[in-house]
Amino acid sequence: MLLHDEIGAGQLHSDLASGRVSEHAERAARRSLRAQIAKLERELSDIFVTAFSMGGLEHHEAPPAQPRLLNLGELERIRDKLAERVHAARACVAERADLYESNRVLLERMLLEPARHPYRRVSLSDIGESGCGAWEVRPRLGLIGMLAGWWHVKLSSGCPLAGGRGAAPRP
Amino acid sequence: MSVAARDRPSPPAIVGRLQALSNRYRGHSVVAMRTHPIPRAYRSFFRQIGLDPDSSRIPSEQAALSRLMQGGLRSAGLVKDALLISLIETGVPVWALDAERVGEGGPGVRPSVAGDRLGSTELGDRLVAGRLVVADSRNVHGLLFGGLAPGHGVERQTKRIVLFSVAVDGVPSIHVEEALWICVEVLRSG
């Protein structure tokens, strides 16, 4: 027998004494709600890991609480809140995935027709990749290219050096 | 489970084992931890008893977070090291009580009732009824997944230790037994 079932028995008897619900109905409802909470928790954990590489989910801070036996209403409230969080997390991940996709399409277009996207810039983070690189549409040969309409896409050299580009500090 | 042991500084072998275990943690592995079956089971159970595992972290996640924050697993004495090693190895938390404070039948989990106090003295904090506590026939040793009552944990004068764990749905009993046995093995090796 599970710990929860075991300790739930005492609570059940008090509920029965007050004639609120039948024992079997409450047991089944509790079991069902616990299973739903466990399923939602699994889904939220999976989404959390997926979202982590996309910048993470908003941190949810709950007020401090102590462990207790929850009644049916409380279990339902927890289930509903968790369902809302799963829904919001899914929406957040989908929104970011759409944004990355549209930035990838923009990058494809920049590469195909640079002259149509002068000075447009797409960074690696804009397409959900790690690193500091960025693609930018720049004129060839500076002013000449700008006047002549010669544009091309340049990929930046990546993350800045840890020590910077300047001369070494004086001793 | 009861074992004769005293708390003292850990021998170099145990300190070395902690250092080796600390190398298991990387940022991405800690993030993915919650998708593993045992942390997942404890997270679900936390929600089912009214705790939010994102605020009141489950023990294995708390240990991983401490490891990331401190840059390593620090030795804190033989008993605490034994509990930490078993937690990291299995994901199952184990607590240690001074056997002198434990009544017959050993500790179990029950809801607190009106008049319950934390610990064995009249000075202990009065508990709100309905909280889940670790208790025996004599005393309330602490809140479930919370800290132990003052004087109930292992102290200098402790000669015998009672180890207990909390198994939840989704954690195979073999993991719980393994966690307890790892503790015993570490305590005996020290």
Contacts between the chains, C-beta under 8 A, distances in Angstrom:
chain1	res1	chain2	res2	distance
A	2	B	168	7.8
A	2	B	169	5.1
A	3	B	109	6.1
A	3	B	166	7.2
A	3	B	167	6.9
A	3	B	168	6.6
A	3	B	169	7.9
A	4	B	45	7.7
A	4	B	48	6.6
A	4	B	168	8.0
A	4	B	169	7.0
A	7	B	109	6.1
A	7	B	110	6.3
A	7	B	111	6.4
A	7	B	132	7.1
A	10	B	110	7.7
A	10	B	111	6.4
A	11	B	111	7.3
A	34	B	44	7.9
A	34	B	48	5.2
A	34	B	169	7.8
A	37	B	44	6.3
A	37	B	47	5.1
A	37	B	48	5.7
A	38	B	44	3.9
A	38	B	47	8.0
A	38	B	48	7.6
A	38	B	169	7.8
A	38	B	170	7.5
A	41	B	40	7.1
A	41	B	43	5.5
A	41	B	44	4.6
A	41	B	47	5.7
A	41	B	53	8.0
A	42	B	40	6.2
A	42	B	44	7.5
A	45	B	34	4.2
A	45	B	35	5.2
A	45	B	40	6.3
A	45	B	43	6.9
A	46	B	35	6.1
A	48	B	31	7.6
A	48	B	34	6.6
A	49	B	31	6.1
A	49	B	32	5.4
A	49	B	34	7.4
A	49	B	35	5.7
A	52	B	28	8.0
A	52	B	31	5.1
A	59	B	54	7.2
A	60	B	52	7.4
A	60	B	54	5.4
A	60	B	55	8.0
A	61	B	54	7.5
A	61	B	55	5.9
A	62	B	52	3.5
A	62	B	54	6.8
A	62	B	55	4.5
A	63	B	55	7.8
A	64	B	55	7.0
A	64	B	56	7.2
A	65	B	50	5.3
A	65	B	51	5.6
A	65	B	52	7.0
A	65	B	56	7.0
A	66	B	50	7.6
A	66	B	51	8.0
A	66	B	128	7.2
A	66	B	131	5.0
A	66	B	132	8.0
A	66	B	143	5.9
A	66	B	146	7.4
A	67	B	49	4.4
A	67	B	50	6.3
A	67	B	51	5.8
A	67	B	131	6.5
A	67	B	132	4.1
A	67	B	143	6.2
A	67	B	144	4.4
A	67	B	145	6.1
A	67	B	146	7.4
A	68	B	49	6.4
A	68	B	50	5.2
A	68	B	111	7.2
A	68	B	130	5.2
A	68	B	131	5.3
A	68	B	132	5.9
A	69	B	49	7.2
A	69	B	111	5.5
A	69	B	130	6.4
A	69	B	132	6.7
A	70	B	48	7.0
A	70	B	49	6.9
A	70	B	50	5.4
A	74	B	50	6.8
A	75	B	48	7.3
A	78	B	47	5.9
A	78	B	48	7.8
A	78	B	50	7.4
A	82	B	47	6.8
